[in-house]
Amino acid sequence: MNGIWTFPGLAVRSASRSSGTPYGVFTHGALDPWFNRTYPLKRLKKALYWPLQHAVLRDATAVFFTTETERDLALTSFSPSHWNSVVVPFGINDPEQSRPDPNFQVEAFYQKLPQLRERSYLLFLGRIHEKKGCDILIQAFAKVAASRPDVDLVMAGPDPEKMCPALQHLAERLRVAERIHWPGLVGGDVKWGAIRASEAFVLPSHQENFGIAVVEALAVGRPVLISNQVNIWSEIDGDRAGLVEDDTLEGTERLLRRWFDLAPAEREDMAARARSTFMSRYTTNQSALAINRLFSSGELATRQISQPLA
């Protein structure tokens, strides 16, 4: 089961109890206390639903978390919080296995934004949403833009909350609007071309249980500049596959300045480590093997799913 707070979780639990089939649940960050702090009214609604949701988690053979940080934060959101927590790697298919033509993908992106052919740029790729730190990224970019007049910023992604007009107005007020590009939702070859052609991927998010776009950047050897609220930050930092700072305006400004201060050789080394980090940590095969081992092991396979798991 992927996700919580919806009826299918109740259906999965019911079917599992009837058939004796074990099940697992990926929460995908939905129990992060950031949501309770940011949306207090929604928290009240979730609190009313929690007895039913907790039963789904309690009776699961395993509740999967992609990092230890996500697992630990989940325990603080609602009470009671008793379930069988398991940390497993999460990942994506290796984009290089499909034998893509990187030059074709880059050209597909330049066809969409031809003004960037002769420009370097940093890439934000994700929903335009308050939790992603889009506003502080624009402000931080404005603070460092004068020192790097050859670098632009691309803000790629859908805008479900209709934040773009306000963010574009912010960029105009800070006098960097002409250096920030808004291609909207990108996918397929255009998306991969955008990642490949960038200097680095940047995400100063306030909450991110994993960060698929972060891993996509690593997969094609692009360094990642992220906040310490992206829950895989410690692995990125430990592998030196990117840079990490606080999810504040000051932290994001430091993040950009640290990147710009790196020598070309240091950036190349970081790019090589990015691809290595992906291969060692974040491929789909590793995730599937880990989950399969858990369900086929004696410990999990013999549990009575009708009983609470402490």
Order of alpha helices (4+ residues) and beta strands (2+ residues): alpha-beta-alpha-alpha-beta-alpha-beta-alpha-beta-alpha-beta-alpha-beta-alpha-beta-alpha-beta-alpha-beta-alpha-alpha-alpha-alpha
